[in-house]
Amino acid sequence: MKLKILSLFAVLWSINGMTQESKGLIIKDINLITMTSPNITERKSVLIENGKIVKIDDFNKLSKKSNHEVIEGYNKFLMPGLAEMHSHVPEEKDVENYLLENIAAGVTHIRVMNTKTPQLLLKNKIETDSNISSPKMHYSHIISREDKYTEPQFDSLMVAIKKNNLNFIKVFSIANEEVFDNLMKSANRNSIIVCGHYPKEVALEKVLQSGYKSIEHLAGYEKINDQSALANAILLTKKYSVYNCPTLDWDIMSVKLSYPNDYKNRLVYFNAPKTYLEKWEKELNDYITAKGNDQIIQAAEKYKPQFQYKQKILKQLNDNKCLLLLGSDPAGSFQMNGFNMYEEMVNWSNAGIDTFTILKSATSTPASFFGETKNWGTIEIGKSADLIILDKNPLQDITNIKTVAITIIEGKVYVKSDLLKKLESNSKN
């Protein structure tokens, strides 16, 4: 039986030049980072059929068919695809690039925390248009302070959320404590996930005990100056299984902590198309002209202690075995959808978090957040083939995450270099 052996950069592509789809795929002789443990399983082969992992074994023990494509994985590394747990969808005209950027970076799942494109419109388009390449999207209904619902009104909202197959409620802001109580009573009764910004109108201790599932940006914690009170908040966080999504890179870039030269060392800078870099350099120069060099440096120095305190909080949450989600919240210059997760991983490493925990927070822990550990988040038989192939081992050095070369979503294969060429072309048009 003749099998077609494919190198990492010689996969058969469909008409759009970016994705290969077959009835079966074998990734041959690759090192597995299964995310079920911090250990490497060396030189195994993975058989994928109908978008699922069906067997993991030595290559010569796999049942091979004529329609199986084979990717040579010798000396490469295979791990679950990344879950970007804090992402904002842009305007509709930019959605294609947004999706391709995430796939190129190895993102196979996205938690939508805000959007400039109506989510139901986006959901319908992605689910019905087979020409759209997309990670798996986890959609939200967004609550803001204008939504002053009673408990029965929230019950009606929960019915609509389930009917539209939305995955969770994201709190952007809340009107008052009474509305928060109404929301959480209804959500808990209807088994709907609620997460998002810390509702500052409500005491942190109450939020942590309410069923609120994740808090973004370490909000609420970073205002606690008393170490005993912080320790108590972290104990409650652990007790009630509240997840935290720190988004440290937002802090770094929003106040220019990487200015004036460190931004060129960012892993995003290493990956971004030339047109992106040119655009960002212009934006930075315009900002310097408007604000002034000395003022930018002074503002960064003033904020640095607050950032260092957030790093300390993250470390304490991890030391106490609290649940962490990796989300990068990209929005500004020198931040790129998907690739910004690499930056967040480096930020966590700088805060003292070990590489296995960092990678778990971008793979298996997000699956746990959505109650979907049976379906994705680790490399195991029966799970969805949402995977990434890397040239180097990220467990050894977290910056090796930048060597993602191929992303696989339910058996569909995407090569990063081809996607980046497509993005470069799109940005010129």
Steps between C-alpha positions, in 0.01 A plus 500: 500500500649832395478786749570863423770627737481871568760726655389787722503730199390265223139421585245478217296820514147576393418781261557778753857381553475485876320189618512131425199283575501124467308205633801398701827643628801347672758708685804273496775449759437821694564587866173542688426769758165350597431751782385211719842523668817710467681207339584457131384184322771448244464398138139389475263524205147638514219380275221750432173413329183708467658774707571274800809337645433129451836342585839586651770240445819413318471579130535136395207404724250743344244377250571701184264571212565636154323828579716572805739790472813484712685790660857418597547609861845371587673731751185719513250544782123455503273654763135609529408821320490821701182649645501883494283577802475877465443618145307783335355448152556798266269659246359265237742619230795390717361168619674288234844628603409463866416133454807428285732673748372279779531180298852592386603538865360160596170614653227239458248640753396861569295636791330811361504767772388791285426569138443771242324242282160374625573157642191323368580630151859384535394163641257435217752599233780280637270202549338519155785614273739211433750738340571672832800370694446552871602380844215367708317800640343525846241777479366729770209724589637824641344669805564868569379749762206598275351151549302554821315168486281343763548134578208392273645712219835325543314167488360599160849598389634158604239332279611712203868426569434126496282527188777682314766254625711773657760368741508750785420847632781754508453784749643820362351704783209471743245760607499421870515220755129417467538440125807285571297291746220460244749395234680241710181346643359457151827381344562244774144371473530468123859365499640789294864604540553860614844658488677819402601829656494524876171675590644772720160576654520164681746387768763262366419240765137493385597470134731208575220314681227581248574249226682759288729276297796716395635847571697696238813716544544408872248774568384513861815330626739777394316753717564298816799646683472297818683168456275316742193611305666396173584159641137457608375598152733244344377231740142577394608494136635149551205382710237610247701400190502849350723531195721802436607637162774758578569652150831650614598596148221757493673677788841482336390646169233744618748693717802430275698298756700357208596849376739609358675186365362180652204483260741385227577192710135395509412162347225680309772708334671174401185369327310800363486579125709796388194716428383453860838610637504808278151597618591453867825696467304790352243485781779501758673799339170690490447420869850622590438821309170557679607404855871568513782257575557603863129489587466146361795376707375675815152353464645151460723542805205622705291195404776241543438434874134426425600258226749328728226461760280331239786262421519421872125434516521264204783311667302472825194371313715238333683405822158438655399281203227735381359455150665717234401580142737641242354788300689784338242773428685639193388842386795732437821543307744206508219273614368240256203269535608149594870580510440723799446184702874440464561834670265413783682171551830685532337745744385210718844343486651831613255495793634160609243263349635165378470404133263206553251718688527768231422248225220340704343844540483523120379143432346265755386760757289690240335170407420453869358853517245411231432153644638343183800299624358188334528669162821706487792648691729195510636249251298186566313245291147613422569870536473760228811533284566864595878497505818692429839385372807683626865487398620532861380393843306775688525307828875547486478872425167680477633725219510189282126550459599737218605194295141391431516391136167323439154532652248217468129560563289183487747344259531805275862605463617862487862605443602818683732628227222478239253679724749780570551545125123524459480758779782703343310498170170593667661792683624648174154498341 
